[in-house]
Amino acid sequence: MRLTGSRGAGPLLAILLLAGSLSCNQSDVLFPPNGSLRLQVLDSGLVLQSSSQPGFQVTAWLIESATAEVEGLGSFDFLQGKAPCAYVDNVLLLDDLIRNCGGSGLVLATGPGSATVHLLVSSMEARRVIQPVLLPDVDDDGDGLVNRYDNCPLIRNPAQEDSDGNGVGDACSVSDPVAGVLPDSDGDGFPDVLDNCRYVPNADQADAARGADLIGDACEQFTSVELPEGQLSLSFPAQFSVNSSGIAVLIVDFNDRTALSCDPALTRCRIDPTAVQFSVRGG
């Protein structure tokens, strides 16, 4: 469950996938036990394909261990001996570290407490879509109009037909019997809101190369993140308070916009362990 606030409203596809994915075995994610202490790992820097600032849509980790030394109780294993766990944070999907890895939260007596959280990561991967940089005075599709004046900057349409006058050319629009005319930037027959490659034509919408992560194979870029000495060991002190009607969540945030540095071609990324953020929410 995403517990750090919204990173922007997801498109219709995310809503449909979420509605179809809820089942009984996810009830502990949506309604975890009150009075419990839980651990979440995420990347709050993820953005949608439609973001004006290109960025990553998915971050994946191989987590070797996730424990907490809880004052008065000793060591607690959030993964319940089921490590290593391959865990993915996806800007379009609702997920939870504990449910994904088959682990557990810790139900505590009410009141304040303290703990030291330990997380060991042996690999990390960042993924994004190919997103063209459309400079206003460049004619990317070669139709004689620069991007600032082109109603379909990625699809050649010198006549600039726009039947409904909505400012989006017919060449990069698709009709829907319910929603009406919708933008289709790459002209592959899938409206942008449902297209897993918004800017690269892929009529088959194939998405299997990285495990059905909602980024189409035709436009997915990914890189392994270099970890110090081949792994990343993090420890954080935590002060929290638990009550009978709330949940305290220990959050480890690998915000890629502050913790990662990558070359423009995304062939190499490094992580700064000191930039990984830790916080406590709820209680």
C-alpha positions, -999 to 999 in steps of 0.1 A, spaced: 0 0 0 14 34 -9 17 53 24 36 84 15 9 103 -4 -1 104 -40 25 109 -67 -2 121 -91 -35 105 -103 -28 74 -123 -44 68 -157 -75 46 -163 -53 16 -169 -40 17 -133 -76 20 -120 -88 -10 -140 -58 -31 -129 -63 -22 -93 -100 -30 -94 -93 -64 -109 -65 -73 -86 -82 -68 -52 -88 -102 -35 -91 -116 0 -54 -122 3 -49 -84 -1 -71 -75 28 -41 -72 51 -27 -46 27 -57 -24 25 -67 -30 61 -36 -41 81 -41 -49 118 -44 -18 139 -18 -13 166 9 -27 144 44 -17 132 50 -22 95 79 -16 71 76 -2 37 103 3 10 95 26 -19 108 52 -44 88 84 -40 105 99 -71 87 77 -96 66 95 -122 40 87 -148 49 84 -185 29 116 -190 50 136 -166 65 168 -180 97 158 -163 109 124 -176 118 100 -149 116 64 -138 83 45 -136 96 14 -117 123 6 -92 131 -30 -82 151 -45 -54 164 -78 -42 160 -76 -4 182 -100 15 169 -91 50 146 -65 66 146 -65 104 141 -42 134 157 -43 169 127 -32 189 133 -19 224 121 -44 250 113 -71 224 145 -79 206 149 -86 169 119 -89 145 121 -102 110 96 -84 87 101 -110 60 95 -139 83 125 -159 70 113 -156 33 142 -136 21 157 -129 -4 126 -112 -17 123 -95 -52 102 -64 -46 91 -39 -72 77 -4 -66 56 7 -96 40 42 -100 9 26 -115 3 -2 -90 -8 -5 -55 15 -29 -36 31 -36 -3 64 -49 8 51 -73 34 23 -88 12 46 -90 -18 73 -108 2 49 -129 24 61 -113 56 44 -98 85 40 -66 106 45 -66 143 15 -61 166 26 -40 196 12 -28 229 0 8 226 23 36 235 56 50 224 85 28 213 119 28 196 137 5 172 166 3 149 157 -8 114 182 -28 93 178 -33 55 201 -53 33 198 -50 -5 218 -71 -29 206 -56 -62 186 -27 -74 172 -18 -109 156 13 -123 133 13 -153 117 40 -175 101 45 -208 118 61 -238 104 96 -238 115 120 -266 126 155 -258 104 176 -281 122 209 -285 98 236 -297 117 247 -328 126 212 -341 105 193 -366 108 158 -352 84 141 -376 96 159 -407 62 172 -419 73 208 -423 60 221 -390 82 226 -359 69 210 -328 55 242 -313 30 245 -342 25 208 -349 -7 192 -336 9 158 -340 47 163 -333 56 126 -335 35 117 -365 39 132 -400 7 151 -409 15 181 -431 -22 190 -436 -28 191 -398 -63 177 -400 -82 182 -368 -118 172 -373 -131 181 -338 -110 212 -334 -96 201 -301 -60 210 -310 -49 173 -313 -45 162 -349 -66 133 -364 -34 115 -371 -26 112 -334 -62 107 -321 -83 76 -316 -121 74 -312 -137 57 -282 -174 50 -282 -177 61 -246 -150 86 -240 -150 102 -274 -118 113 -292 -87 107 -272 -50 116 -278 -29 88 -293 6 104 -295 23 75 -313 -6 66 -336 -7 29 -327 -44 27 -320 -41 28 -282 -50 61 -265 -23 76 -244 -42 68 -212 -40 31 -219 -8 29 -239 21 12 -222 45 29 -247 30 64 -250 55 77 -275 67 45 -293 42 26 -316 35 -9 -303 2 -22 -315 8 -55 -297 14 -38 -263 38 -66 -254 50 -64 -218 69 -95 -207 106 -87 -208 108 -74 -172 78 -93 -158 46 -74 -168 55 -41 -152 32 -19 -174 61 -6 -194 59 -20 -230 89 -40 -242 92 -17 -272 100 14 -251 115 1 -219 149 12 -207 165 -3 -176 197 -3 -157 212 -21 -127 221 4 -100 257 2 -87 257 -6 -50 286 1 -27 307 -31 -25 280 -50 -44 253 -45 -17 237 -18 3 233 -21 41 212 5 57 204 11 94 180 37 108 169 46 144 132 50 147 109 66 173 73 57 170 40 56 188 14 29 184 -23 31 194 -51 6 192 -67 23 162 -36 32 141 -6 17 123 30 30 125 48 26 93 86 26 90 94 40 55 126 36 36 125 59 6 150 54 -23 138 86 -40 156 82 -74 155 120 -79 178 126 -49 195 93 -43 205 82 -78 229 97 -103 227 83 -139 243 91 -172 219 105 -199 218 72 -218 208 53 -186 237 29 -190 250 35 -155 234 46 -123 249 50 -88 232 53 -55 242 76 -27 234 57 5 234 89 26 205 102 4 182 73 12 155 88 34 138 73 64 106 84 81 78 72 103 41 77 94 9 70 113 7 54 147 
